[in-house]
Amino acid sequence: MTTTGQSDDRLLFLLQTVEKEGRHLIGTTGRLFSDTIDAIWVQRLEDHPELAERTDAFATRFGRMQDTLGDKLIPELRRRLLETPGAALDNLNRMEKLGLLASVTDWMEARNLRNRLVHEYMRDEAEFAGALNRAAELVPLLVSTYNAVNAYASNRFGASVPHWPAPLPAAKCKS
Amino acid sequence: MRLTDEQRHAIVEETARTFGPGACVRLFGSRVDDNACGGDIDLYVEVGQALPNRAAAASRLAARLQLALGEQRIDIILVDPETKPQAIHAVARREGIAL
């Protein structure tokens, strides 16, 4: 059964990839947000290149996990369920209906925030700080969505797989 | 202006739902030009009250609009009384069309 084998591999590969991306995102989030981030903190980035790089790493990892989870893993799960993946919004609505995504609106907000983090860098320090803080609040949404997709796929397709990809540790909601 | 009545209505309604009836929303950028085609929907939104997190509020409004209008790029400049003035704000106020 070559075809099934290959699609098993793809689902597993994507689960492993998102798990790794999630671990990196959780790590950077913990390191970056140990400080209180506000407009003054953002201004200081000019003179602290290592902190600016950490900020970039957070923005990149926040976007990367969304991309792999939303644009690759979720469509692959739908294929495995013998559904036809659609546009992103259609796939997200389906995940919400299956109980694997808490809120499509929150997910779309995270996508829009990610664009702001990339394109509005430093133009308005207070706004950039707000974008960072809200993005950190939405990290648990990405983590819980991965964990829900992982558990759902494991129930259906995991029986014969010896090393199923691990879930992520629950990300603490930034208060 | 290249917006359907339905799009225009949804934008006005969601903006008011998010920020209250006093919020003013303008369309600017390529969608103002009747001869262009496609393009992002660029919105300039001005609110009278200071917001705790402008980036979050703008991203949230864009998300609600994407759910209402279908998936497309919606860029929102959100200005409250504490926003640092930028050249683009004056352009959007001058060239934008109030919806």
Interface residues (C-beta under 8 A of the other chain):
Chain A: A87 A88 L89 V104 T105 D106 M108 E109 A110 R111 N112 L113 R116 E120 R123 D124 E125 A126 E127 F128 G130 A131 N133 R134
Chain B: P52 N53 R54 A55 A56 A58 S59 R60 A62 A63 R64 Q66 L67 G70 E71 I74 E82 T83 K84 Q86
